[in-house]
Amino acid sequence: MAENQSAGGVYTVDTSISQVISDPVFGSYGRLIFPVERGYYSGETLGDLRLTWYNNIDPNETVEIANYLRTHAQAGETVFYDIYSEAEKAADPEKENTGLFFFRGRPGAKFAVCNAGGGFVYVGAMQDSFPHALELSKRGYNAFALIYRPGAQTACEDLARAISFIFAHAQELQVDTTGYSLWGGSAGGRMAAYLGSYGPAAFGGDDLPRPGAVILQYTGHTYYTADDPPTFACVGERDGIANWRTMERRISALSAQGIPTEFHHYPGLSHGFGLGTGTVAEGWIDEAIAFWEAQGQQ
């Protein structure tokens, strides 16, 4: 099993998490691949990884992501970008644990920012933003996974800074900034929704357009405006954290405002299913991408 999963990379399901974190190819940002708050994950190897509040973690995806990052870093590509300057991090040490992991698509293609959940106490990227960003890159889109400071306000500020960073470095990053999308699960869904409703400037970012689409998973976020972007949402019917009826009511309210929406709820599925590989939700990301693409054709 491990041999098959090592195809295209040096990591396998038996590789220790600590080995990935300390791999010299990643330099100082290896610590951000997994939660810096050690109490919110368990397991010694990639195959054993467990994250608080998450379900349906696919070891194959974990290995693929780790190998993707290593392969591209080893090739000399920049896979991680700081969003704060050294001076800003020195003034606020919590900003040390922030940044953008970049999963490249076609040069000049649109971009997405994926935001993991974690209850605003940690960042569950390996299940809730890295898999999405990797899949988006396979479809040709330029996808970023944000590592942010825990806390609802600081998380939104970091997302606003991240979007501002991407716009300011669009030529270097080779991304199209029109009609970008924000993705998020659980707490990350709240971040994407807030920035969709109010824009980056409302959270200290630059005065920039709001996203062309917001893609949400399993979040109890209820706030919205009459000017919210088109919104896609999905959730499991057995989610004990984000009730699917709550999500349905918000989507219905957006639809009543004339905002394009799409909503899916999956029987038997719990919180934090990520891509939903091997579950009834598998393939939802294809529907979400189609929804995003359709907004650019309006």
Secondary structure, 3 states (H helix, E strand, C coil): CHHHHCCCCCCCCCCEHHHHHCCHHHHHHHHHCCCCCHHHEECCEHHHCEECCCCCCCHHHHHHHHHHHHHHHHCCCCCEECCCCHHHHHHCHHHHHCEEEEECCCCCCEEEEEECCCCCCCCCHHHHCHHHHHHHHHCCCEEEEEECCCCHHHHHHHHHHHHHHHHHCHHHHCCEEEEEEEEEECHHHHHHHHHHHHCHHHHCCCCCCCCCEEEEECCCCCCCCCCCCCEEEEEECCCCCCCHHHHHHHHHHHHHCCCCEEEEEECCCCCCCCCCCCCCCCCHHHHHHHHHHHHCCC
